[in-house]
Amino acid sequence: MQCAIYKSRKKQDTYLYLAARGDFSRVPEVLLKLLGELIHVMDLDLFPERKLAQEDVADVLRNLRERGWHLQTPQQDEWQGVKH
């Protein structure tokens, strides 16, 4: 599965994966406001055998298929108020 990865300029070490590049329509508005400006970092081909440095690829793939996005944060505690 091809995905696009965006980096938050407002939240350090926070990345938003999208199932379709540039399609933020399924991302909650509150989350977009928290992330601030997003910078496209790269497009990535994900598959079950691929290793990711900080995320479980199965979780990322599931989130992309089910909701169209996945959020990678340095600490989940800060994001408890955001409905996934």
N, C-alpha and C positions, 0 to 999 in steps of 0.2 A: 504494500500500500504506500503510495506517495503521500507525503505530508509536507507542510511548510512550517518552519519554526521562526517565531518572533521573540525578540528580547524586549523586556520592559525597560525603558529609560528611567522610570521612577522607582522600580523595585529591583534592587541588586540581585543577581543570580536567579532571576525569575523568567521563565520561558513559557510561551503559549504555543502549543502545537495545533495546527489546523488541518482538517481533512482536505480542505480545498484552499489553495493560496488566495488570500485576500477576502475570503468569505467569513466575516465576523458575525453574520446574521444569527447564528445559534449560540453565540457567547453572551452570557448575561450582561446587561448594561452596567450593573454595579461592579462586575469584575473588570470590564473595560475601563471604567472610571478609576478603579484602584490601580490598574496597571499603567495608566497614562499613555504616553506616546509609545507605540510599538515599532520596532525596527526589524525588518526581515533579515534573518541571519543566514538561512539556508533552506533548501529543499532536501528532503531525505527519503530514501526508499526504506520502509520498515517491513520486516518479515519476522516470523516467530523465532528464528534462529539468531537474529541480529542481537548483539550486545550493545546496551547503552550504558554510559558512564554512571548515571545517577537514577535511572528509571527502569522499571521492569517493562520490557517491551510488550508483554502480554497485556498489562494494564493500559499502556498507551494505545495499543491497537484497539482494545475493547472500547475505551473512551472515544476514540476517533470514530469508530463505527456507530456507537450508540448515540453520541451527542454532538459529534463533529469537532470536538476540541479536547485538549488535555493540558493541564497546568502543571508545570514543574517549578517547585519552590525550594529554597534552601531549608526552610523549616515550616512544616504544616501548621504549627500553632498559630502563626500570624494570620492564617487564612480560614480559621474556623467559621467565621461569619458568612463566608461565601458559599452559597448553595451550589454543589457540583451536580 
